[in-house]
Amino acid sequence: MRNDIVMPNYDHCILNTITSVLKYYGVDTPYKSLNVLDEKFSKKDYKNVVLIILDGMGEHILKNLNPNNYFAQNEADCVTSVYPSTTTAALTTYYAGKPPIETGWIAWSQYFKEYGRAVDMLSHKESYCRAKIENPLMNVFEEVVNYKTIFEQIEEASPDVKTFEVEPSYADRRAKRSIRAENIDEIVTSIEDLCEMPSKKFIFAYSDKPDSILHKYGADSEEAKEFIKEAEIKIRDMVERLPEGTLVIISADHGHKNIEKVYTFLDYPEIQECLIMPPSLESRIVTFWVKDYMKSEFTQRFNKIFRDEYWLMTREEFLEKNFLGPGKKHPKIDEFIGNYVALSTSSSIVRLETFLVHGKEVKKSTHCGLTKEEMEVPVIIVER
């Protein structure tokens, strides 16, 4: 195992960022808040609090692609993501104000025994064939992995505050006041319009870029650099036009790392022999359901191949190390996680695929591992 990994710090991570917001609005939450935000909130009663999440804009993406510009000049802190460092787990942490151990939202693909399928959590599609789950007898997203949103929590604790979400049209609606915005221009316009309204507001705005650009072109690409520069300029100009009494927080859910090596378990029959069913979760955090009588063989065989690239541990070890955070364990955790988990500590991925269909397209850059490039994100604060 490499010694330069970054573990999730649940006393100084994106959970603490959203906890500061919740506590500012009087929500009772057991989690630690973020000191730099608490200091801001303690000094002023803000009419508008705006939280902008730029998906994938990790600390190292920001510093490597656009150092010493507007975002960097206003960076107040650097925190870790939650683990896994992926949109499913991290964005749900923002939306719920809880860590993955409590929400049950862990990774892109999770196995639901209710469907007998691994399901992509954000698209609600079957993970291998990518087919939509049509007319299920039970909606697991409404009945099994549902949670109380930060929008509900804030409005219950502070009835004088109206909450809004601004996000792409394909995203699930989580707030009763939801505005669709497909790009930075539309996000900026929506935030400006909302901030001019007379009531006190919390606005959560989400952009799926630069994540989609990073996946396609890589973590050090000119395309990603251009997006961040554009976003900086447009958000800077927006802030200057916002009314007095507005606090703008800009952060991310996770970072990104370029991929240098790609594996598939289909090339390793000695691994397949040990498994009860296909692995799931993601290419940089993989969970396995291993036959009881082959656990020793599986451990030896896996480590012989992947020891320098993946950190293999039992489910018990994984949970004891609190990778998913503190709190009450969601009842589905022990079903979503098999009896072994492998965490990427390098620049490799493993394609999750079966002999029924090829895995998803390999991306130039991705996330979900334990490297600093994936785990560290900036917290940028600008006040009007």
Order of alpha helices (4+ residues) and beta strands (2+ residues): alpha-alpha-beta-alpha-alpha-beta-alpha-alpha-beta-beta-alpha-alpha-beta-beta-alpha-beta-alpha-alpha-beta-beta-beta-alpha-beta-beta-alpha-beta-alpha-alpha-beta-beta-beta-alpha-beta
